[in-house]
Amino acid sequence: MTVVGLEPSLRLMPFRFERLAEPPGQVLLTQDGGDFIMLDTLAFTQVITSPDGLESGLRDDLLARGFLCHDGDQTAARITAAQLATRKRFIGEGPSLHICVVTLRCDHACTYCQVSRRGPSAAGFDMSEITARAAVRRIFESRAPALTIEFQGGEPALAFDRVRQITSDARARAKADGRIVQFSMVSTLQRLDDDMLGFCRDHEIALSTSIDGPAALHDRHRQRPAGGAFEATLQALDRARKFVGADGIAAIATITGDSINHPEEVVDTYVEAGFRSIFVRPVAPYGFARRHAGLAPSTQDFIAFYRRALDRCIAHSLAGRPIEEAYAAILLTHILTPFGGNYVDLRSPAGAGLGVLVYDHDGGVYVSDEARMLAATGDRRLRIGDVGMCMDQLMESQTIPALLASGLAESLPGCWSCAFQPYCGNDPVHHLATCGDPVGHRAFSDHCARHKALFKMLFAHIAAGDPAINRVFSSWIGRQTLADISGTVRLD
């Protein structure tokens, strides 16, 4: 790249930039390897036009971070290439997350449910023993060195024999192959008896449930015939913790339009329930949830909610009641560590099909859980085969190269030039559902608008350099307590 007036011994390396509104006058620069720096407008102009006039400390910092290099010196390029290779290490490993839908039966009737749930006594909606065996064979055909098997439904507790079978078969295969395998299960917890919970404890099955806030919010949308879903969940939570411990259960808060004015109450509910983490997400625009017009908040409303929820989590943590916002922790890990890409929903190339596969109760194989939800409403374009096909055959589906092309953020309009691209990724399944094609249009993409706002929010905190908030963010990334982090922490 040649810039008029650039000192012959220095040249600019490729970078992207974003002018930040918070703090005012700051410009964020990022490079392909994920390194970043924030400059005021004057320094940014100097970097572009005459870096030879920069103050020596800033100039050395830009050289060290790979934004400038000396002519003929390939060190910066090699370092950036190594950083990029670390961030993209998942490429070529094959799917690492494998979701087994053991049943569609469920005793809840949530208004925002994304799947084609069936009643708890319905017949013909459980995964068979034969299908489960085939799913385990497919899972272990993946080249990923570490595998995660997640049980979903419906309510997996209603088909727990299949959970037992898959877990036991996978444990045996992992031992024989010298592989690492972990397990998780999404459940209301209410149907898990002591025997089931003991099995989860013995096989280290991490549990995930849903709590949408205080009782009035939770019960409005997470409905069950007997009523009182919130109290039933808290009782089940207490029982489950006796078996798997407090850290063995996580929870997600699904934010609807009804929740928008209550971020503090939602976070406080999690703190009062003894959680150390809350995952905040808006209603997903998939499957049967789309039938309820107006249920999801606008992007603008969700961002306003999220800002207050994040501030509340920070305030609780500083007051000695530690609770992380899990999505912020994921994004901060992408920004502040070399190990981006562990979260399959925010990868480039996209995680759908390449990082995750879903084995439905009837044997159908999908590129993501969202793809399964689309199929439930008639859109089966993201079904790549069935469990009777080997992994190589599944990966030869025409859907896979289409996802590669639409899920590579570095090549997509509006993504390749975005300053947040090193930490983000296109979600082709989301854009297929919302825009009609897997690439989408950034000007109208709620996924893009939401993530840009979240990145700007976090970078504003990083730029402010508040020592207390820095320590909170560091504790979230490292899964530590504030007491474990001594001294002053810098995040830049």
N, C-alpha and C positions, 0 to 999 in steps of 0.2 A: 504494500500500500504506500503510495507516494503522496506526501503532503508538502505543499509549497512552504518554504521557510524552515523545514525540518533540518536540524543539525545533521550533517552527513554521517556522523558516527552513531546516531540513534535513529531508530525507526519505530513506528507504532505497530503493535501486534493487534490482531483482530479483537474487537470488543463490541459490546452493546451498551446502551445507556438509557436511563430514564430520569427525567426531571421530577423530583419529588415535591409534593405539596407540603409534606411534613418530614423533617423540619424545612421551613421555607428556604429557597435558594440553594438547596443541595441537589447534586446530580449523582446518581448511582451508576457506576461502571461495573460491568461483569464480563468475564471472559469464559471461554468454552470449558475450562477445567473447573469452574465454579468459584474461583477467587473473585473478590469484589473490593471496591474502594468507593468511598463517598467524598466528593469534592465540592467546594463552593463554585459558583459560576465562573469566577475569575480564573481559578486554578484549572477548571475544565477547559476553558478557552485556551489557556496557555498550553495545556497538554496537546491540544489539537494543532495549534499554530506554531508554538516555539518552546518545546520542552527544555531546550538548552537554558532558558531563563528561569526554570523552576528552582525553588529552594532545594538545596542538596538533599535534605532529609526526605522530602516528598518524592524527589526524582529517584532516590534509591529505593523507596517503598514501591513505586511504580515498576521499577526494574525487577524487584524481588517478587512482585505479584504477577509478573508476566504481561503487563500492559505496555512496557517499553522493552526494547532489546538493542544491543549494539549490532551494527552491521556486521554480517558474517558470523555472528555468534548464534548457534542453534540451541543454546542451553534453555532459553525460555520456551522454545517450541517443544523441546523434549520433555520439559517439566509439565507443560500443559497437556501433552499427549499422554503422559503417565497419569495425570489427574483424571483425564477423560476416560482412560482405560479402567481406572478404579471405579468410577461412577457407573460405567457400562459393563461391569464384570458379569452381570446377569445374562448378557447376550450369549446365546449358544448353550446355556445350561439346560434349557427346557423348563416347562412349567414346574414351579415349586409349591404353589398353593393348589390343593385339590379339594373341591367342595363336593361332598356327597349329600344329596337330598334324599334322606331315608324315608320320608313320607310327606304327603301334602296335607295330612290331617292336622287340625288344630282346634283348640277349644276357645280361641279368641276370635273376634271379628273386628279387627282394627280397621278404622276408616281409611287409613293410608296404606293398607297392605298391598304389596306389589305382586304377590303371587296368587295363583288360582287355588286358594285354600279350600279344603273340604272339611266337613264336620268330623268330630272325633270318632264317630262310629261308622263312617263311610268305608265301603269296601273297594279294593282295587287301586289304592293310591299309595301303597307302601312298596319300597324297593324289595325285590326278591333276593333270596340267598344267592342264586346264580348270578344275578346282575351285580351284586355286591362283590362276589369273587372276581368277576371280570374287571370291575372298577379297580380293585386292588392290583391286579396284573397290569392294568394300564398305568396306574400311578407309579409303579416301580420300573416301568419302561422309560420314565423321564430321566434325563441325565443330571438333573439338579442334585447337588451333593446333599442338600438338606431338604426334607419334604415336610409340608404341613397339611394335615387332613382336617378339614372343618366339616362338622355335621350340621346340616340345616334342614328346614322343613318348609311349611308346617312346623309342628312341634316334635323334635326328635325323640323326646321322652315317650311318645306314643308308639314308637317303633324302636325301642331301645335294644331289642335283641339284635337288630341289624347294626347298631352302634357297637355292641359287644363283638359281633363277628368281624367287622371291618377292623376294629382296633386290634383284636387278637391276631388276625391274619397279617396285618401290617407290621405289628411288633415282630412276628416270626420272620417275615421277609427282610425287615431292616436288620435284624440280628444276623441272618444268613449272608446278606449283601454287604454288611459293614456300613450301613447308611444311618443317617440321623432322621428320625421321624418324630414330629410333634403333633398334638391333637388339640382341637378346640371345638366347642359346641355352642350354637346360638339357641337359647331356650328362654321361656318365661320363668323357668325354675319351678313352677308350681306343680308340675307333674312328676318331678324327680323325687323318688322315695329314697329311703336310707340305703337300700341295696344299690341303687343306681349311683347315688352320690359316693358311696364307697368305691364303686368301680371307677368313677371319675378321679377320685383321689389316688387310687392305686396305679392308674395309668396316666396320671398327670394331664387329664383333659381340662384345659382352661375353659371356663364358662363365660359366656357373654349374654347379657340380657338387655332389656330396654326399660328405662325410666325417663319419662318425658317432662318431669317436673313435679310439683306438688300434686296432691290427689285430684284437685279440680281439673288440672290440665291433663294429667295422665289418664284419668277415667273417661274423659271426653272422647278420646280417640282410640284408646286401647281397651276395647270393650269385651266383656265375657258375659255369658248368660246369667251367672249368679251375681254379677255386679262386683263392686269393690276390688277392681283389678289392682289398684295401687297398694292397698293394705295386704292383699294376697301376695303381691310381689315382695313386699318388705318382709313378711313372715317367711316366705320361701328363701329369701336372701339370707336371713339369720340362720335358718336351718342348714343351707348349703355351705355357709362359711365355717360351720363347725366341722365340716369334712375337708374342704379344700383350702380353707384359710381366707383371710380378707383379700390377699393379693391374687387369689385364684379366680376371682370374678370381676369382670369389667362390665361397663354399661354404656349404652349409647342413648343420647337424647335427640329424638327426632323433632325438629322445629316446624310447627305449622303456623298459619296466620294467627291462631289464637295465642301463641306463645310470645309473639314479637315484643310485647310490652312488659315481659316478665323475665328478663335474663338473670337478674339477681336471685329471684326466687328459684329458678331452675338450678343454678349453681349451688345455692344454699341447701336445696333438697339433697344433692349429692354429698355435700359435706356432712349434713346431719345423718345421712345414711351410712357414713363411714367410708365412702369412696375416696381414693387418692387420685382419681382420674375421671374426667368426663370427656366424652367424644361428642361434639356438637355438629349436627348435620341438618340441612334442610330436607323436607320431603323430596324423595327421588321421583323424577318424572317418568316412571316406568310402570308397565303392567297395569293392574287394576286401580292403582292410585290415581291414574290420569282421569278416571271417571268422575272424580270429585273436584269439580272446578272451584278454584279459589282456595283450595286447601293449603297449597304451598305459598309461602311468603314471597314477595318480590325480592329480587336480588338486593336492591337497595335496603329494604327492610331487614333482610337477613344480615347484611353487613353491619347495620346499626346495632342489631341484637348481638352479633358476635363481638363487636368492639366492647360492649358493656360486659358481656360474659367473660371475655378475656381479662378485662380489668378486675372483675370480681375474683377470678381465680388467682390473679397476682396478689390482690389484697389479702385473700385468705391465706395464701402461702406465706406472705410476710408477717401475718399475725400468728403464725405457728400452727395453722390448720392446712397443711400442704395438700394442694390438689392441682393437677396439671390439666390443661386443655389439650387433649391428645392430638388433635389435628395440628395445632400450633407446634407441638413437640415434633411432629413429623416434618413440617415445613422448616422448622429451625434446624433439624438434623440435616436436611437437604442443603440448607444455606451454609451451615457452620462446620460441617464435617465432610470428609472426602467420600462418605459412603451413601450417596444418594441412590435411590432405586429400590430400596427394600420394600417400599409400599407400592404394591403392584398397580394400584389405581392411578398412580401419578408417575408413570415411566415414559421414557422415549427411547426406543420404540415402545408402544403401548403394551401394557401387561396382558390385555385380553388375548387369550389363546397362547401367548408366548410365556406368560408368567403364571397364568391361572387357567384351570379347566374345571368344568362343572359336570358332574354325573347325575343326571336327573333320576327320579324314582323309576321311570320306565326304561332307563338305559340310554336315553338320548344324551349326547355330549355337546356342551356349549362352551363358548369362549369366555364366558363370565356369568355371574349370577344375574346381572342385568339382562344379558342375552336370553337367559331362560325366561325372565319375566316378559320380555318382548314376545317370545314364542307363545307364551300363555295367552296373549291377545291376538295371535294369528300371524305374527311376523317371525318366520322361522329361518331367516337368512343367515343367522349366526349359529345355527346348529351344524356342527361339522361332522357328525356321524353318530355312531353308537358304540357301546362298550365292547361289542364283539369285534371291533376293528382295532388293530394294533396301533401304537402311538405313531409310528411312521406314516400309516395310512391316514390317521386323523390330521397330522401335520401337512399332508398333501392336499387337504381340502382347498378349494379355490378361495375360501374365505381368508385363509392365513396370509397370503401375499397382499390381499386387499387391505387387511388390517395393518400390515407392515407399511404399506404406502400411505395410509391415512393416519397412522399413529406415530410417524417419525416427525416430531415437532421441529427438528432442525431444518426440515425442508418445506414446512407448511406456511402458506401466506399468513402473515400476522404473528406467527410464532418464531420464525427463524431470526427475526430482527428484534424480538422482545428481550428486554434486559433480564426478565425472570426465567427465560427459557432454560438455563442450566439446572434449574431447580424444579421445573414443571414438566408437564406432558399432556399431549392431547388425549382425550377420551373418546375414541371413535364410536363406542356403543352409545354413550350419552348423546353425541351429536346425531347419530342415526335416529335416536328416539325423538330428539327435540327439533332437529333441522331437516331431517329426511335424508341426509347423506352423512357418511362417517367423518368427513373432513370438517364440515360445518363452516360457519362464517363468523369470524372473530367479532365483527361489529354487532352481531346479534346473539352471541354465545353467552349464556348465563354462566357456564363453566369458566370461560375466560374472564368475564367481568368479576366473578366472585374471587377467583384466585389472584388476579391482579390486585384487588383490594386487600386481600389477606397479606400478600407479600409486601405491599406498601405499608400496611399497618405494622408488620414485624420489623421491617427495615427502619421505620420511624423510631421504634423503640431502640433498635441497635444504634442508630445515629445519635439518639439522645444520650446514650452512654450512662444511664442511671445505674450506679453500682448495685443497688438492691435488686432492681429488675434483672440486671445481668446475671446475678447469682440465681435468681428464680429460673431464668431460661436455661442456665447451665445445669441446674438440678433436673429440669425436665429432660434435657438431652441425655444426660448421664444416668438417669434414674437414681438420683441420689437425694439426700436430704440437704437442706441449707446448711446444717451443721457440718456436713461432710465437705463443704466447699469453703475453704479458708482463703483469706486475702482478697485482693481486688481482682475482679474478673473482667477482662476485655473481650468483646465479641467481634471486633473488627480485625 
